[in-house]
Amino acid sequence: MGNTGDMSPRPPLPLLAAVLVLSAGFTTGSATATARSPQRPAAIDAASQPATATAAGARLAFAAQRYRTPIFAGTTSSTVTYGSAPDLVSNLPVNLQLDLYRPTGDNATSRPLLVWIHGGAFLGGNRGQMASTAVAYAKLGYVTASISYRLDPGNHCVEVQAGLYTGSRLAAERARCERAILGARDDAAMAISWLRAHATTYGIDATRVAVGGSSAGAITAIHVGQTLNSAGNPPPAASQVSAVLAMSGCNYVDGSIDAFDAPVAISASGGDPLVPFACSVATANAAAATGTPVLRNFYEQESAHAQALYAQHQPEIDRAWRLFLIDHLHLA
């Protein structure tokens, strides 16, 4: 995966009772001051309730315009191959690419990196789905990337979630979904490692890296931030991130959340048809219980999913996420 050091990623663990369904075995904790109670109908306002009260609050209040507003009119893009890995179906090597976006006319030579991951139930989709979001954040002053990752077009993860299988068929499909989720996680970690290794070439500050995604991409981003480390240890330095942004995502690896995880921001709706709201809530609660900063944009009375939910609340979510990144990437 391109990781450095002697800390290997946490080995694949059993997923929850069904790969896309919340299990009673998932540890949930009480929300802390960093995380809003799931009973409150309104989303948290990151500006009025920063992750911590003093230094972080000052950073949020007095951060420069860069990273808060689109100060660049355009971006330049390029496509690069960041690695290869065995195809999830054929096991033949497949090249993996990403689209890189940089703000046009930017004189900075060391900029934070934000990697975006597309959705598609781990069976479809493409990196172009996150292009507009990647461009928007590049105009704020970030270097951004939208990655491709290995897919399994024949997976039945949606059917598993719907409870359509039992017995040996359920076990087989669940294992297939686990392989797809962890494969996507490993590819994203490889992309982050590659970009970090080429930081000088692309004007990236390798110490300030975040990952985000939509739907399956949000699930992948959360697993990058919460499952790459072995229990009780920090993740490998090459693939470590300092913040996670998730449009309808949650953690499906039981027991993987600990105090070494990245701060996480999750947007989710109460009636989400694809990623159970209860799983997003449980992920946020478990992270907050370890002391990890958590930002929730939760809309319990709504049912939009991922990018559709983001589009409906984009000004609010963007404002919260921009400040979240400023705080946890220490940009001011």
N, C-alpha and C positions, 0 to 999 in steps of 0.2 A: 504493500500500500504506500510505499515511499516514506514510511515513518522513520524517525531517527531515534537513537537511544535504545536502551534495553527494555523499555516498557512496551510490551505487545498489547494490542487491543484486547478488551475483555472478550473471551470466547463466546460464540453464540450460546445464548441461554434460552430455555424454553419460553415461548411467547405465552401470553395470557390465554385463558381457556379457549378462546377462538381468536384467530389472528386479528380480526378487525372488530372484536367485541370485547367490552370491558369485563374483566373477571373480578369476582369478589376477592381474589387473592392480591389485587393491586393495593399497595399501601397508600392510604390517604391520610393526610394530616390536617390540622386546623390551619386556616389561612393566617399568615402573619401580617405585619404592617405593610409588607411589600406586595401583598396580594389581596384583592378585594374578595369579600365573601360572595359565593356564587348566588346567594339569594337576592343580592341587590340588582335591580333591573338595569341600571345605567352602567355604561362602561367607565372604567377608571380614567380620570384626567391626569395624565402624566405630569403636566406642568404644575398642577396644584398639589399633587401628591408624589413627589420624587421618591426614588428608591431609598435614599437616606436623607436625613433632615438638614445637615449642615453643609459640608464641603460639596457633596453631590448637588444639593439644592442650589448652591452658588454657581456651580458649573452650568446647571440647566438654565438659570436665570440670566447669566451673563455670557453665554457661549457666543462666539462670533457668528456672523451671518452664514458663513460657510457651514455646511452640514444641516442648516435649518431651512434655507430657502434655495431655490434653483438659481444660483448665481452665474452659471454657465449656460450659454444659449444652445450648445450642441455637444455632441460626443463623436469620437472616432471609434470604430469597432474593428476587430480582427478575430479570425477563427484560428485556434491552435489545437493540436492534439496533445492531451495531457497524460496519456498513458494507454495501456491496453490491459484486458482481463478476459478470462474465459467466458464465452457466451453462456447464459444461464440455461439454454436449451441444448445447443449443439456442442458446447464445451470447446469450440474453436476460438482462437484469439479474436477479439474485436477491438478496434481502435476507438478511443473515447475522446470526444472533442468538447470544447467550450468556446463560447463567444465572449470576448473581452471588450469592455466599454470604458473609455477614458474621457474625461471632460476636455473639450476643445479649448485651446488657449490657456490651459492651466500651467503655471510656472512651477508649481510644487513638484518635488521629486520624491516625496515620501508620503504617500496617501493611504488612508485606511482601505481595506479590501472588504467587499461584501459579495458573497457568492450566493446565487439564487438557484433553486432546484424546482423544476416543473412537476406538475401533477399528472395523473392518468392511471390511477389504480395499480401502478407497477406493471401494467401491461401495454400502455400506449403513452401518447403525448410526446412533446419534443421541446427542446430548449427555447424555441421561438416563443413559446407561451409566456415566458417570463421576460421577454425582451423589453417591453414597454416599462416594466418595473425597474429592470436593470438600468435602462436609459435614464429614467427619472432620478434614481439615486446617484448615478454618475454626474448628473447636472448639479447635484448638491456638493460635489467635490470628492466623491469616492471613486476608486477604481472598482468596477463591478464585473461579475461574470455570470453567465447563465450556462449551466452544464448539461451535457447529455450523460446518461448513465445506462447501465444494462437493464433491459426489460425482459419480462416473461409474458409474451402475448397470450399464452394459453392458461395463465393462472385463473383461479376461481375464487379470488379473495372476497369479491363482493358476495358470491353465493355462500361462502363460509360465514360472512357476517350475517347474512339473511337466515342462517340456520337451516339450509337446504340439505346438508349432508350429515350423516351419522357414521359411527363405527370406523372401519378401516378407510373408507373414502374421506371422511372428515380428517383423520390423522394425516393422510397423504396430502390433502390439499392444504392443510395447516402448515405442514413442513415446507411445502412449495412456497407458500406466502412468506414464511420466515426467511427462506433463502433469498427471495426477491427483496425484502426489506433490508436485510443485512448486506446484500450485494450492492444495493443503492447507497447505503451508508458507507461502505468501503470505497465505492467509486468517488463519492463526494469527498471523503477524507483524502483520497489520492489527488483529486483536483486541488484541494487546499494545500497539500504538501508541495505539489508541483508549482503552484503560484508563489508559494512562500520561497521556494528554491530559486525562482526567477524574479524575485522582488525588485532587484536593481534594474533589470531590463524594462519592467513595466511601471516603475515609479511607485512601488507598493511599500508601505510600512509593515514589515512582517510581524511586528508586535501588536498590530491592531487589525484583527480579522474577525469577521462575523459571517454567519450563514443564515439564509432564510429560504422559505419555500411555501408552496401551495399544495394542499391536499396530500397526495403521496409524497410530494416534495417537502411539505411541512413535517410529515412523519419522519422523513429522512433527515431533515435538518435537526429535529429534536434528538434523534438517535446519534447524530454526530456530536451534539453537545452533551449527551448524557450516557452514552454506552461505549465509548472508545477506551475508557480507562479500566484498568483492573481494579477490583474492589479496594477502596481505601487509599488509592493512589491517583495522582494527576494523570491526565491523558498524555499520549506522546506529543512532544513539543511541536513536531512538524505539522500535525493535523489539529492542534488545539485551537478552539475558538473562544472569543471573549463575550459573545452574545449570540442568541438565537432568535429569529423572527419566524413565527409559524402562523400561516393562514389555514386554520382548521387542521390541527395535528395533535398527536399525543404519543406517549411512549408505550410500546407494547412488550417490552422486555422486563419481566417481573424482577424486582429487586435491584434494578440497575441504577436507581437515582440515589446520589449521595452528595456530600458537601463539596466534591471536586468538580461538579457540573457547571456549565456556563449559565449565566443569567438568561432567562427565557421570557419572551413576550408572545402571548397566544391570543389570536382573535378566533372566536367560535360562536356559533348560534345554538340555542337550546334545542332546535328541531333539525339539526344537521342530518341529512339523510345518508351520509357516507362515513363520516368519522363521528362516533358517538360523543355527544356533549359530555356525558359522564366521564369518559376517558380523558378528555381535555381538562376537565375539572380536577380529576384525580392526579393527573400529571402536574398541574399547577400546585395543588395542595402538597403533594409529596416533595416537590422541589422546595417550596417555601418552608416546609417542616425541617429541612436540612440547613436552612439559613440562606439558601440561594435566592437572589433577587428575582422576583416574578412580576410581570406586568400582564394584567388580564383586560382584554377588550371583549367582554362577554355580553351577548345579546340573547337572553334566555327566551324571549317571546318571539324570536324570529327563526327562520329555517334555511336561509341562504347558506351556501357552502363555499368556502375557500375564496377564490378570486371574486366570485359574485358578492359575497359578504363584504369583502374588502372594498369593492367598487361602491357599494351602498353607503359605506361609512368612511370613505377614503380620507376626507379632510381630518376627521378625528383620529383615525388610526395612524395616518402619516405623522401628524403632530406628535402623538404619543411615541411612536417608534423612532422618530428622528431624535427626540430628547433622550430616549432610552439608549440609543447608540452613542450619543454624545457623552452620556454618563458612563457607560460601561466600557467604551473604547477610550475614555479619558481624552476627549477631543477638545476640552476647554479647561 
